[in-house]
Amino acid sequence: MDVTPNSPISLDLTGQFALVTAGAQGIGLAITKALLAQGAEVQVCDIDTQALAKVKQELPAVHTRLTDISKEVEVSQLFSEIQKRWGKLNILVNNAGIAGPTAKIEDTLLKDWQDTVDVNLTGSFLCAKYAVPLIKHANGGSIVNISSAAGRHGFPLRTPYSATKFAVIGLTQTWAMELGPDNIRVNAILPGIVQGPRQDRVLSAKAASFGITLDEMRERALQRVSLRRMVSAHDIASQIVFICSSAGSNITGQSLSVDANVETLVQ
């Protein structure tokens, strides 16, 4: 939707249909709640049955489905369900991803590399492949891919993760050009150090590799963040609502950092 210069800024998503992958926990749950709060109808998928049950109990209006996005048959079934229920889709948030191994390149197992690629890269590709016809049927919409600060900085000991997050930016720029004539906007969000259990696990693994404590690792990491603080899942969700709303109607092909300005990931 076009916005005239004198139009009030609106984040309203009433009447919009959205899919959030890995939307039942962590950053994904924050995104789900933010989209719901602006009036969107939301489908989430996840691989965690307990998380899906919990979100359904907490947010009865949310549609849930157990889905491994790295498997095409499961993605196809998910979108078949969306097709039958809504007949279209306005918003796809490719949020699902895994941290992958923390290891030197010579110690990284091929299986760990492949698992990271399958979820972080192939999963985003599959979801977009099946979503695009439904978004076209809605006369346009928005795809948001979750990359990372590790998609613009090298990240020692995290080769598979960083490689896939760089690649997500490539997908974003390519799809923005390809799908722009169909009124489909495609952007990437690059979170930095996000508060939560997942970040604690990542920092703990890094701390172990350096032989230091988690608190020391956290302090070391934040010394390379301009604002010297972590960001929250709510920060990520807020940016996604903005770019999916009419307020972000001319934002596409962009990689938007929400990271308090991570200066480097080199430890």
Secondary structure in CASP SS format (residue, H / E / C, confidence):
PFRMAT SS
TARGET T0000
AUTHOR 0000-0000-0000
METHOD secondary structure of the structure
MODEL  1
M C 1.00
D C 1.00
V C 1.00
T C 1.00
P C 1.00
N C 1.00
S C 1.00
P C 1.00
I C 1.00
S C 1.00
L C 1.00
D C 1.00
L C 1.00
T C 1.00
G C 1.00
Q C 1.00
F E 1.00
A E 1.00
L E 1.00
V E 1.00
T E 1.00
A C 1.00
G C 1.00
A C 1.00
Q C 1.00
G H 1.00
I H 1.00
G H 1.00
L H 1.00
A H 1.00
I H 1.00
T H 1.00
K H 1.00
A H 1.00
L H 1.00
L H 1.00
A H 1.00
Q C 1.00
G C 1.00
A C 1.00
E E 1.00
V E 1.00
Q E 1.00
V E 1.00
C E 1.00
D E 1.00
I C 1.00
D C 1.00
T H 1.00
Q H 1.00
A H 1.00
L H 1.00
A H 1.00
K H 1.00
V H 1.00
K H 1.00
Q H 1.00
E H 1.00
L C 1.00
P C 1.00
A C 1.00
V C 1.00
H E 1.00
T E 1.00
R E 1.00
L E 1.00
T C 1.00
D C 1.00
I C 1.00
S C 1.00
K C 1.00
E H 1.00
V H 1.00
E H 1.00
V H 1.00
S H 1.00
Q H 1.00
L H 1.00
F H 1.00
S H 1.00
E H 1.00
I H 1.00
Q H 1.00
K H 1.00
R H 1.00
W C 1.00
G C 1.00
K C 1.00
L C 1.00
N C 1.00
I E 1.00
L E 1.00
V E 1.00
N E 1.00
N C 1.00
A C 1.00
G C 1.00
I C 1.00
A C 1.00
G C 1.00
P C 1.00
T C 1.00
A C 1.00
K C 1.00
I H 1.00
E H 1.00
D H 1.00
T C 1.00
L C 1.00
L H 1.00
K H 1.00
D H 1.00
W H 1.00
Q H 1.00
D H 1.00
T H 1.00
V H 1.00
D H 1.00
V H 1.00
N H 1.00
L H 1.00
T H 1.00
G H 1.00
S H 1.00
F H 1.00
L H 1.00
C H 1.00
A H 1.00
K H 1.00
Y H 1.00
A H 1.00
V H 1.00
P H 1.00
L H 1.00
I H 1.00
K H 1.00
H H 1.00
A C 1.00
N C 1.00
G C 1.00
G E 1.00
S E 1.00
I E 1.00
V E 1.00
N E 1.00
I E 1.00
S C 1.00
S C 1.00
A H 1.00
A H 1.00
G H 1.00
R C 1.00
H C 1.00
G C 1.00
F C 1.00
P C 1.00
L C 1.00
R C 1.00
T H 1.00
P H 1.00
Y H 1.00
S H 1.00
A H 1.00
T H 1.00
K H 1.00
F H 1.00
A H 1.00
V H 1.00
I H 1.00
G H 1.00
L H 1.00
T H 1.00
Q H 1.00
T H 1.00
W H 1.00
A H 1.00
M H 1.00
E H 1.00
L H 1.00
G H 1.00
P H 1.00
D H 1.00
N C 1.00
I E 1.00
R E 1.00
V E 1.00
N E 1.00
A E 1.00
I E 1.00
L E 1.00
P E 1.00
G C 1.00
I C 1.00
V E 1.00
Q C 1.00
G C 1.00
P H 1.00
R H 1.00
Q H 1.00
D H 1.00
R H 1.00
V H 1.00
L H 1.00
S H 1.00
A H 1.00
K H 1.00
A H 1.00
A H 1.00
S H 1.00
F H 1.00
G C 1.00
I C 1.00
T C 1.00
L H 1.00
D H 1.00
E H 1.00
M H 1.00
R H 1.00
E H 1.00
R H 1.00
A H 1.00
L H 1.00
Q C 1.00
R C 1.00
V E 1.00
S C 1.00
L C 1.00
R C 1.00
R C 1.00
M C 1.00
V E 1.00
S C 1.00
A H 1.00
H H 1.00
D H 1.00
I H 1.00
A H 1.00
S H 1.00
Q H 1.00
I H 1.00
V H 1.00
F H 1.00
I H 1.00
C H 1.00
S C 1.00
S H 1.00
A H 1.00
G H 1.00
S C 1.00
N C 1.00
I C 1.00
T C 1.00
G C 1.00
Q C 1.00
S E 1.00
L E 1.00
S E 1.00
V E 1.00
D C 1.00
A C 1.00
N C 1.00
V E 1.00
E C 1.00
T C 1.00
L C 1.00
V C 1.00
Q C 1.00
END
